Structures are given as C-alpha cells and as structure tokens.
Amino acid sequence: MNDEVARILAAAARGQFPPPDGSTTVVPQPGPRDAGVLAFTAHSVVFTDADPEWVRAQLAATSSDPLAASMNPGFLLALMARTGRHMNTIDLLTVADALPGPPPLELREIEDPAHPRVARALKFRDEVRVWAADGGVLILGRGVAGRWEAAIEVDEEVRHRGLGRALATAARHLVPGEVVWAQQSPGNARSVRVFQAAGYRPVASEALLIAG
C-alpha cells in the first residue's frame, strides 16, 4: 500500500493543504481498488498507476482553465480510457472531527453481510458497519487510502425532521479514528446542507475511478 494519498488527506483534515500554486501532484494509487483525482484550491492530486508523464501531457492538452483541468470531463474521460475504469460523479469531499460519547439517537446495528446496504458498501469500503434508525441508515467504513467514510440514507416520508443531521452527527461519535470523511454530490444541496450542519468541513472535490 502506498501511503502518499493518506498523508495528503490527513494533512488536509488538519487544515494543511497542498500549496495553491496551480500545479498537479501525481502519486501512485494507495491500493488496487482506489484511483482518482482530488482537486484542492489551485492544486490537484491525481492518484493512479498510469504513467505520470502521460497524466501531465493529458492535463496540458485539456481545453480548459489550467486550474480546472483535472476535473474537466475531457481529462477524466481520457484517464478512464487509459485505466479501464469508470466513475459515477464528481463529489464534494468533506471531513469532521470525531466526537466523544454515544451518538445522539438510538441506532440498531445491522450485521447481516447479505443486507443490501451492507453488500453495496462492501464494494467501495472495508471494515463496513451499518446502523439503522427509524427511517434512516448510517454506513461507516474504510474507503480511499484507509480513511473512515460515512454515508447516510433517509426515507422520504421522514425528511425535514432533522434525522439526516442526527445520522451524520452520529458518525462523528461512532468513528474509530480521529476524523470521519463524507462525500456529497454538489447538486444534492439537501445532502450538502445536512453534512455541513453536522459540522463537516469542505476540503476538496473528488472524482473516484471504479474498477470493473
């Protein structure tokens, strides 16, 4: 396992970001599963086993503002073709510090590996744990570079009652590490607001490339 991505993420969680100099850092994948792009303020990190010189040439040839080249669809399509991977969306990457004590709502842990929420999470994360609340689900697991990631789902009929915020906050109490990460699609304004209300700080945009 290469730990360069883990070091970059750990520093960003502490508020120590790559220099905003318009450059791109290209590092090896942290493991076979995870490849992608992180775009911080005026600095991008591409983590891939593709040839770094090829990556830089593709970025230079991308028809866009150089500061936005790493998230340009043309570059991402070329990177997917080169690596034989696909992607779902570009996410907003957020992080929050762990909190002490029990979570603020009653949760029931789901331990059945065949449960659809567990089975889906295992495609993208390790050490997955899933909890259910009345009308919602919280998933915790180790994702990119071993970081602890949270995801939540809230049933439509119980929305606008604070359950999403409570689940996102519960992840901060349940995470075994010092911080917990979460991704939101920027267009999903409801999700973005929920996580920021629960204390998650925007860090970067992220495009994950999925194998298979």
Solvent accessible surface area in square Angstrom, and as a share of the most:
residue,aa,sasa,rsa
1,M,184,0.82
2,N,54,0.28
3,D,78,0.40
4,E,49,0.22
5,V,0,0.00
6,A,34,0.26
7,R,129,0.47
8,I,24,0.12
9,L,4,0.02
10,A,47,0.36
11,A,22,0.17
12,A,3,0.02
13,A,10,0.08
14,R,155,0.57
15,G,48,0.46
16,Q,104,0.46
17,F,98,0.41
18,P,20,0.13
19,P,77,0.48
20,P,98,0.61
21,D,92,0.48
22,G,35,0.34
23,S,48,0.31
24,T,26,0.15
25,T,44,0.26
26,V,22,0.12
27,V,13,0.07
28,P,66,0.41
29,Q,19,0.08
30,P,1,0.01
31,G,14,0.13
32,P,119,0.75
33,R,78,0.28
34,D,18,0.09
35,A,0,0.00
36,G,0,0.00
37,V,0,0.00
38,L,0,0.00
39,A,20,0.16
40,F,15,0.06
41,T,111,0.64
42,A,27,0.21
43,H,14,0.06
44,S,8,0.05
45,V,1,0.01
46,V,0,0.00
47,F,0,0.00
48,T,3,0.02
49,D,102,0.53
50,A,15,0.11
51,D,70,0.36
52,P,64,0.40
53,E,121,0.54
54,W,43,0.15
55,V,0,0.00
56,R,105,0.38
57,A,58,0.45
58,Q,55,0.25
59,L,21,0.10
60,A,90,0.70
61,A,84,0.65
62,T,22,0.13
63,S,110,0.71
64,S,44,0.28
65,D,84,0.43
66,P,111,0.70
67,L,104,0.52
68,A,52,0.40
69,A,5,0.04
70,S,4,0.03
71,M,29,0.13
72,N,32,0.17
73,P,93,0.59
74,G,42,0.40
75,F,1,0.00
76,L,6,0.03
77,L,115,0.57
78,A,26,0.20
79,L,0,0.00
80,M,30,0.13
81,A,86,0.66
82,R,126,0.46
83,T,41,0.24
84,G,61,0.59
85,R,30,0.11
86,H,79,0.35
87,M,38,0.17
88,N,105,0.54
89,T,59,0.35
90,I,52,0.27
91,D,27,0.14
92,L,37,0.18
93,L,0,0.00
94,T,0,0.00
95,V,0,0.00
96,A,0,0.00
97,D,67,0.35
98,A,36,0.28
99,L,58,0.29
100,P,115,0.72
101,G,49,0.47
102,P,113,0.71
103,P,34,0.21
104,P,81,0.51
105,L,40,0.20
106,E,146,0.65
107,L,32,0.16
108,R,125,0.46
109,E,64,0.29
110,I,35,0.18
111,E,142,0.64
112,D,75,0.39
113,P,94,0.59
114,A,80,0.62
115,H,54,0.24
116,P,89,0.56
117,R,85,0.31
118,V,12,0.07
119,A,43,0.33
120,R,146,0.53
121,A,5,0.04
122,L,89,0.44
123,K,145,0.62
124,F,67,0.28
125,R,27,0.10
126,D,76,0.39
127,E,107,0.48
128,V,25,0.14
129,R,108,0.40
130,V,1,0.00
131,W,15,0.05
132,A,13,0.10
133,A,7,0.05
134,D,118,0.61
135,G,18,0.17
136,G,6,0.06
137,V,20,0.12
138,L,0,0.00
139,I,10,0.05
140,L,2,0.01
141,G,0,0.00
142,R,79,0.29
143,G,2,0.02
144,V,3,0.01
145,A,18,0.14
146,G,26,0.25
147,R,17,0.06
148,W,23,0.08
149,E,6,0.03
150,A,2,0.02
151,A,29,0.22
152,I,35,0.18
153,E,69,0.31
154,V,18,0.10
155,D,63,0.33
156,E,115,0.51
157,E,125,0.56
158,V,29,0.17
159,R,70,0.26
160,H,159,0.71
161,R,178,0.65
162,G,46,0.44
163,L,27,0.13
164,G,10,0.10
165,R,131,0.48
166,A,24,0.19
167,L,0,0.00
168,A,0,0.00
169,T,27,0.16
170,A,0,0.00
171,A,0,0.00
172,R,33,0.12
173,H,43,0.19
174,L,46,0.23
175,V,11,0.06
176,P,90,0.56
177,G,28,0.27
178,E,154,0.69
179,V,34,0.20
180,V,0,0.00
181,W,6,0.02
182,A,0,0.00
183,Q,40,0.18
184,Q,4,0.02
185,S,43,0.28
186,P,80,0.50
187,G,72,0.70
188,N,74,0.38
189,A,50,0.39
190,R,92,0.34
191,S,24,0.16
192,V,25,0.14
193,R,156,0.57
194,V,33,0.19
195,F,7,0.03
196,Q,79,0.35
197,A,48,0.37
198,A,7,0.05
199,G,32,0.31
200,Y,4,0.02
201,R,93,0.34
202,P,75,0.47
203,V,17,0.10
204,A,9,0.07
205,S,32,0.21
206,E,1,0.00
207,A,0,0.00
208,L,46,0.23
209,L,3,0.02
210,I,36,0.18
211,A,58,0.45
212,G,96,0.92
